[in-house]
């Protein structure tokens, strides 16, 4: 093959010309949809090899009306939870689809834009982990013929498959653990509005079940990031009677809280106990290792991928399906 041939993409017509057949015959050899004589097929495949011809995936997608791509819409790709989730999706799909991740920064406007982009680009399916979208928003994709699976209970709908972890149970277990350790003033660093509500409800349940009062002074908002956890921890430690324990509604915020405790010369868990949520890999690497609630990201990704694959390959029977995953507490040295 000449240097010029290597520098550009060859066409199906050039393959046909070299093999001495029609372009239609080359298409039949490539697709396998029509029988072609063995001798002819060998000539075509030899010409393909000599020219280094690769079929255009875009042209093939337009012809078959399939892109062999799926979109995963997530709020923050820098949060270690979401790459693990995406890996679970990809492993379940076993390379049959190209996955690409859309980062929304948790902003509803960006979430809606990516939903529209996914529809307009004719992806074969979408998995949505979003803070601001509702089930009705996600179902607009179904209306456009795009299979979709939601991650989180707020993305359930009449026709929408969903995968979610029992966050209320997880929040309750985190706080019950701290109460069992003798703590009565337990601070809460919550997630952004709408994102960690069930974890907060679980925390409140544990507090009231223990006969304690819910004290608004012990609750501060966070943003799922380490810096937000640090800022929340400073606010909690600066009140007149600071908490002896803190539940941060994700691990990144809990790590930020640990850093502030260390800055102030406090012993963890001697002066203040800290519990997180998600069990990201870094939770085992902090000093001390972080007690946290397991939020099974990889399994959630695999389950979402399985549901989506059913929808994309005709295994979907039309009924919305819900997969609930159980959260569980992992006790380490921070509490």
C-alpha positions in Angstrom: 0.0 0.0 0.0 1.4 3.4 -0.9 2.0 6.2 1.5 -0.9 8.2 0.1 -3.3 5.3 0.6 -2.1 5.0 4.2 -2.7 8.7 4.8 -6.4 8.7 4.0 -9.4 6.5 4.6 -10.1 4.2 1.6 -13.6 3.9 0.2 -15.7 0.9 -0.4 -15.6 1.7 -4.1 -11.8 1.5 -4.1 -12.0 -1.9 -2.4 -14.5 -3.0 -5.1 -12.2 -1.8 -7.9 -9.2 -3.6 -6.5 -11.2 -6.9 -6.0 -12.9 -6.6 -9.4 -16.4 -6.7 -8.0 -19.2 -4.2 -7.4 -19.5 -2.1 -4.2 -22.7 -4.0 -3.4 -20.7 -7.3 -3.3 -18.2 -5.7 -0.9 -21.1 -4.6 1.3 -22.5 -8.2 1.3 -19.1 -9.6 2.3 -18.8 -7.1 5.2 -22.3 -7.5 6.5 -22.7 -11.2 5.9 -26.3 -10.6 5.1 -26.2 -12.1 1.6 -24.3 -15.2 0.4 -21.1 -14.5 -1.6 -19.0 -17.1 -3.4 -16.0 -18.2 -1.5 -13.5 -17.2 -4.3 -15.2 -13.8 -4.5 -15.2 -13.3 -0.8 -11.5 -14.2 -0.6 -10.7 -11.5 -3.3 -12.7 -8.9 -1.4 -11.0 -9.7 1.9 -7.6 -9.6 0.3 -8.4 -6.2 -1.2 -9.6 -5.0 2.3 -6.3 -6.1 3.9 -4.1 -4.6 1.2 -5.9 -1.2 1.4 -6.2 -1.3 5.2 -9.9 -0.5 4.7 -12.1 0.2 7.7 -15.8 0.6 7.4 -17.1 4.0 8.6 -18.8 3.5 12.0 -20.8 6.6 11.4 -22.1 5.5 8.0 -22.9 2.1 9.4 -24.8 3.7 12.3 -26.8 5.8 10.0 -27.6 2.8 7.8 -28.6 0.6 10.7 -30.1 3.5 12.8 -27.9 2.3 15.7 -24.9 4.1 17.1 -23.6 1.3 19.4 -23.0 4.0 22.0 -24.6 4.7 25.4 -24.4 7.9 27.5 -23.9 7.9 31.3 -25.0 11.2 32.8 -23.4 11.9 36.2 -23.1 14.9 38.5 -19.3 14.8 39.2 -16.8 12.6 37.4 -14.1 13.6 39.9 -16.1 11.9 42.7 -14.6 8.4 42.9 -18.0 6.8 43.2 -19.0 7.5 39.6 -16.0 6.0 37.7 -16.6 2.8 39.7 -20.2 2.9 38.7 -19.3 3.5 35.0 -16.9 0.6 35.2 -19.8 -1.6 36.4 -21.9 -0.5 33.4 -19.0 -1.1 31.0 -18.3 -4.6 32.3 -21.9 -5.6 32.1 -22.1 -4.5 28.5 -18.9 -6.5 27.7 -17.6 -4.1 25.0 -20.8 -4.4 22.9 -21.4 -0.6 23.3 -19.1 2.4 23.5 -19.8 4.3 26.7 -19.2 8.0 27.2 -19.7 10.0 30.3 -21.4 13.4 30.5 -20.4 15.5 33.6 -23.2 17.9 34.7 -21.7 19.4 37.9 -25.1 18.6 39.4 -26.8 21.5 37.5 -30.3 20.9 36.2 -29.7 23.0 33.1 -26.7 20.9 32.1 -28.6 17.7 32.9 -31.4 18.7 30.6 -28.9 19.7 27.9 -27.2 16.3 28.0 -30.6 14.5 27.9 -31.4 16.5 24.7 -27.9 15.8 23.3 -28.3 12.1 23.9 -31.7 12.1 22.1 -30.4 14.2 19.2 -27.3 12.1 18.7 -29.4 8.9 18.6 -27.4 7.0 21.3 -28.7 3.5 21.8 -29.3 4.0 25.6 -28.8 6.4 28.5 -28.1 5.8 32.2 -28.8 8.9 34.3 -27.4 9.7 37.8 -28.6 13.2 38.3 -29.6 15.5 41.1 -32.1 17.9 39.4 -33.9 15.6 37.0 -37.2 13.9 37.7 -38.6 10.7 36.3 -40.8 12.8 34.0 -37.7 14.5 32.6 -36.0 11.1 32.0 -39.1 9.7 30.3 -38.8 12.3 27.5 -36.0 10.0 26.3 -38.4 7.1 26.3 -40.9 9.1 24.3 -38.2 9.7 21.7 -37.5 6.0 21.5 -34.2 6.0 23.6 -34.0 3.3 26.3 -33.1 4.9 29.7 -32.4 3.7 33.2 -32.4 6.0 36.2 -30.1 5.8 39.2 -31.8 6.9 42.4 -35.4 6.7 43.7 -36.2 10.2 42.5 -35.8 9.0 38.9 -38.4 6.3 39.1 -41.4 6.7 36.8 -44.3 4.8 35.3 -42.2 3.5 32.4 -38.7 4.0 33.8 -36.3 1.4 35.1 -34.4 2.5 38.2 -31.6 1.2 40.4 -30.9 2.7 43.8 -29.4 2.0 47.2 -31.5 2.1 50.4 -30.1 5.4 51.5 -32.5 5.9 54.4 -31.4 2.6 55.9 -27.8 3.6 55.4 -28.2 7.0 57.1 -30.0 5.3 60.0 -27.3 2.7 60.5 -24.6 5.3 60.4 -26.2 7.3 63.2 -27.3 4.3 65.2 -23.7 3.2 65.3 -22.6 6.5 66.7 -25.4 6.4 69.3 -24.4 2.9 70.3 -20.9 4.3 70.9 -22.4 6.6 73.5 -22.7 9.8 71.5 -25.6 12.1 72.1 -24.6 15.3 70.2 -24.1 14.1 66.6 -23.4 16.6 63.9 -24.6 16.1 60.3 -23.0 17.4 57.1 -25.7 16.9 54.6 -25.5 16.7 50.8 -26.9 19.3 48.3 -30.6 19.9 48.3 -32.4 16.9 47.0 -29.3 14.7 46.7 -29.0 13.3 50.2 -32.5 13.6 51.5 -33.0 10.0 52.3 -29.7 9.8 54.2 -30.9 12.8 56.3 -34.3 11.1 56.9 -32.4 8.0 58.1 -30.3 10.0 60.4 -33.3 11.7 61.9 -35.0 8.4 62.4 -32.1 7.1 64.4 -32.0 10.2 66.5 -35.7 10.2 67.4 -35.7 6.4 68.0 -33.0 7.0 70.6 -35.2 9.5 72.4 -33.0 12.4 71.3 -34.0 15.8 69.9 -33.2 16.9 66.4 -31.1 20.0 66.9 -30.9 22.3 63.8 -27.7 23.8 65.2 -26.0 20.4 64.6 -26.9 20.2 60.9 -24.9 22.0 58.2 -25.1 21.8 54.4 -22.4 20.3 52.3 -21.7 19.9 48.6 -20.4 16.3 48.2 -16.8 17.7 48.0 -13.9 17.5 50.4 -13.8 21.3 50.7 -17.5 21.4 51.6 -17.0 18.8 54.3 -14.1 20.8 55.7 -16.2 24.0 55.8 -19.1 22.1 57.4 -16.8 20.6 60.0 -15.4 24.0 61.0 -19.0 25.3 61.5 -19.9 22.4 63.7 -16.7 22.7 65.8 -17.2 26.4 66.3 -20.7 26.2 67.9 -21.0 26.7 71.6 -21.4 23.0 72.4 -19.8 21.2 69.5 -20.8 17.6 68.6 -18.8 14.6 69.8 -19.5 12.8 66.5 -20.2 13.7 62.9 -22.0 11.9 60.2 -21.0 13.2 56.7 -23.3 12.1 54.0 -20.5 11.1 51.6 -16.9 10.0 52.0 -15.4 13.0 50.4 -17.0 15.3 52.9 -16.0 13.0 55.7 -12.4 13.1 54.5 -12.6 16.9 54.6 -14.0 16.7 58.2 -11.1 14.4 59.2 -8.6 17.0 57.8 -10.1 19.8 59.9 -10.1 17.6 63.1 -6.4 17.0 62.4 -5.7 20.7 61.8 -7.2 21.5 65.2 -5.2 18.9 67.0 -8.2 16.7 67.8 -8.0 13.0 68.2 -10.3 10.9 66.0 -12.3 9.1 67.4 -11.2 10.2 70.9 -12.3 13.8 70.6 -14.7 13.4 67.8 -15.9 10.4 65.9 -16.6 10.6 62.1 -18.6 8.4 59.8 -19.0 8.8 56.0 -21.0 7.2 53.2 -20.2 5.4 50.0 -17.1 3.4 50.9 -14.9 4.8 48.2 -11.4 3.2 48.0 -9.8 6.2 49.7 -12.0 5.5 52.9 -9.6 2.7 53.8 -6.5 4.9 53.3 -7.3 7.8 55.6 -5.8 8.3 59.0 -7.5 6.8 60.8 -9.4 4.6 58.3 -12.9 5.8 57.8 -16.0 4.1 59.2 -18.6 4.4 56.4 -21.7 3.0 54.7 -21.2 0.8 51.7 -23.0 2.2 48.7 -22.3 -0.5 46.1 -21.3 1.6 43.0 -20.0 -1.2 40.9 -23.0 -3.4 41.5 -25.3 -0.4 40.8 -23.5 0.1 37.5 -23.8 -3.6 36.6 -27.5 -3.7 37.4 -28.2 -0.5 35.4 -26.2 -1.9 32.5 -28.2 -5.2 32.6 -31.6 -3.3 32.6 -30.5 -1.1 29.8 -29.2 -4.0 27.7 -32.6 -5.7 28.1 -34.3 -2.6 26.8 -31.9 -2.2 23.9 -32.0 -5.9 22.8 -35.7 -6.6 23.0 -35.6 -8.3 26.4 -37.8 -5.6 28.0 -41.4 -6.6 28.6 -42.8 -3.1 28.9 -43.1 -2.9 32.7 -40.9 -0.5 34.7 -38.5 -2.5 36.8 -36.8 -1.4 40.1 -33.7 -2.9 41.5 -33.0 -2.0 45.2 -29.5 -2.5 46.6 -28.9 -2.8 50.4 -26.5 -0.4 52.1 -24.3 -1.7 55.0 -22.1 -0.2 57.6 -18.3 -0.9 57.6 -16.8 -0.1 61.0 -13.2 1.2 60.9 -11.1 3.3 63.3 -12.6 6.7 62.8 -15.5 5.9 65.1 
